[in-house]
Amino acid sequence: MTLLIQCLEWLWDERDDFYVSGNLTIYYSPRQRKSEEFRGPDFFVVLQTERKPRNSWVVWQEEGKYPNVIVEIISPTTADTDRGLKKQIYQDTFRTPDYFWFDPNTLELKGFHLVDGCYLELEPNQEGWLWSQQLALYLGIYDSKLRWFTAEGQLVPTPTEAAELEKQRAEQECQQKQQAQEQLAQMESLLARYREQFGDLPQ
């Protein structure tokens, strides 16, 4: 989940109207008691909120906001809960618009979008990615890991990957500039030899 968090924070680096986290407790008791009714999704995003560090997400202290997107990682011990109880809670109580689960062992990726209060399963595109309406991004599998993809199909890089891409771009630009300078030097050399033999070029 760290990968999803890092990539989204890099992509939305200039935004300050969202909160993204993972394995953080969400408290949502109607009686505003932290000892009652809480969940800790593997990954979630809340939109239209202040971007700041938090030790937990307390719904009644956050203007009643619930996550817009939740992703759960399925394991043999959590599979039934993620597919059943949690899905029901996210649909009926949280009313989270986009819910996904991913099994890293089988690479099963499922997604649901809330329509008229009920989750409808998302249809994957040709690449097998699922569209998140809330984030305007695809969620898909790349190198056996969950990754974000833009609407144009570009992989959203990690900060490290982005730095490497920028380094490669700068090196390529430098190489192209050097090649252009070498070509110019060759042309000037040919022109000098021509002048030695035939004089200046005709006007």
Protein Blocks (a to p, Z undefined) as FASTA:
>chain_A
ZZmmmmmmmmmmmpccbccdehiacdfbfklpakgocaddfbdcdehiacdddfbdcfkl
ngopacfbdcddddfklmmmmmmmmmmmmmmmnopabacdddfklopacddddeehiacd
ddddfkopacdfklopacddeehiacdddfkopacddfklmmmmmmmmmmmmmmmmmmmm
mmmmmmmmmmmmmmmmnopadZZ
